Structure formats: structure tokens, C-alpha cells
């Protein structure tokens, strides 16, 4: 699947968000987790990629199957303050 620059930017943004599961990226852009990892590796600086991988590895909010049922949205309530 070929992504536009805007789509790549949005995938990267979604991947960085702690509460956006990989399944949401797959539903919206058709990219499996492994493809998101490849995209992140190719678009981020090596240090940024390592930091991101360390953050998302084992994070239960990034996977719907192991996500706690209380997490029902893709962002923290305090993330978008008015």
C-alpha cells in the first residue's frame, strides 16, 4: 500500500500516541503492526525509533486484546485541554 506524505505523518502520529492501538492504524490505513514498525524505522532518526520501540513494547494500550476495558478512547482526558 502506498501512503501519501500526509498519511505517513498521521500514521507516525498515531503510533506515538500511547492509547491508539495498532488495530486502529490497521483499520484506517491497512498497515499491520510490523509494517508500522518498518515505517517508523525508516522515517524516524535511529535514537527516536529506539525510544519509541522502548515505549510501545509491551504497552497494553497499544493492543486491543490486552487493553484494559476501562480504556475506551484513543487519548487521555487531559490531552486536549480547552
GINORFEN-V97731 format. One record per pair of residues at least 24 apart in sequence whose ideal C-beta (glycine too) atoms are under 8 Angstrom apart, sorted by the first residue. I is the first residue (numbers start at 0). J is the second residue. D is the distance in Angstrom with one decimal. If there is no record, write none. Layout:
# GINORFEN-V97731
<<I J D> <I J D>>
This chain:
# GINORFEN-V97731
<<0 28 7.3> <0 29 5.2> <0 30 7.0> <2 28 6.7> <2 38 7.9> <7 38 6.7> <7 42 6.5> <10 35 6.5> <10 38 6.1> <11 38 7.2> <11 39 6.6> <11 42 6.1> <11 43 7.5> <13 73 8.0> <14 38 7.9> <14 39 5.8> <14 51 7.1> <14 55 7.4> <15 51 6.7> <16 73 6.5> <16 74 6.7> <17 54 7.5> <17 58 6.6> <17 60 5.6> <17 61 7.4> <17 75 7.6> <18 60 4.9> <18 70 6.2> <18 72 6.9> <18 73 5.2> <18 74 5.8> <18 75 6.6> <19 61 7.6> <19 73 4.6> <19 74 7.8> <20 60 7.0> <20 61 5.6> <20 62 5.9> <20 63 4.9> <20 66 6.5> <20 73 7.9> <21 61 5.8> <21 62 6.5> <22 62 7.4> <22 63 4.8> <23 73 6.5>>
